[in-house]
Amino acid sequence: MTRVLLFIATNMAVLVLVGIVSSLLQSQGIVFPQMQLMLFAGIFGMGGSFVSLALSKWMAKRSMGAQVIEEPQNEVERWLVETVRHQAQAAEIGMPEVAIFPSNSPNAFATGARKDKALVAVSTGLLAGMQREEVEAVLGHEISHVANGDMVTLTLIQGVLNTFVIFFSRIVGGMVDNFLSRGESRGYGIGYFVATMFAQVVLGALASIVVFWFSRRREFRADAGGARLAGTPAMVDALKRLLAHQQAGAEPLPKEMAALGVSGGTGVSRLFMTHPPLEERIAALERREHAST
């Protein structure tokens, strides 16, 4: 789950920065007609999304304390690197960086701007609490995210949504300002800036729902990829073990990293869940296995 929330958090920060820059420009009398505003929104909306993508590996390492395995120091690290290498070759992608991050929760994530320059990281809790066949399935799930180009697709979706958020929040701000000024042409007032920032937050939250929906759909596909690389029984067993830890109240990933992990949270509302419930994912794999036999 970590991938998506970290990505969205970076995008929200970019949108706030764009809002401040736009407000400063307009305070100096620089006003954008609608066509220019759309161009401005497109450049900064798509640009901000791709900046988030470019920073994704660096931010994941920093926020999670992930240590990249440069030279394996023990048998576990050697097995981990070789398993990722084997799966990357099978998925026809370049060898990702492999890292371990400290967490009692059994989890893993993958991120990166390019399929051939990705990062795959696992928690210490995953290595300690799962059988190797299950760890292999979790790795296959993450490798499948990379091979499926989920981060790039997410970037394009987020970029389009950013564009509309920037554009329509300023349209709303202009309408509110026009109402407060009773149509008098006296430049933008405080009403414009407050309404614009409020609309940007609300529209940004609605855009996140679309991103979360996309994330949930891609999890099923990554599960299927993990099943192909490590076997359906191993993938099902891995998800069942994650479910058991979840029900036992295992330590979750930090909020800003939650959308990158293999196991999502339960969430107050399904609309804001980055992952489908583990029960649904297990059932989907079992249906696929039954249909193929």
Protein Blocks (a to p, Z undefined) as FASTA:
>chain_A
ZZmmmmmmmmmmmmmmmmmmmmmmmmnopacdfklmmmmmmmmmmmmmmmmmmmmmmmmm
mmnopacdfbacbfklmmmmmmmmmmmmmnopacddddddddfbdcdddedjbfklcccd
ddfklmmmpcfklmmmmmmmmmmmmmnommmmmmmmmmmmmmmmmmmmmmmmmmmmmmmn
nopagbjafklmmmmmmmmmmmmmmmmmmmmmmmmmmmmmmmmmmmmmnojklmmmmmmm
mmmmmmnopacddfklmmmpmbdcebjblklpcbdcfklmmmmmmmmmmmmZZ
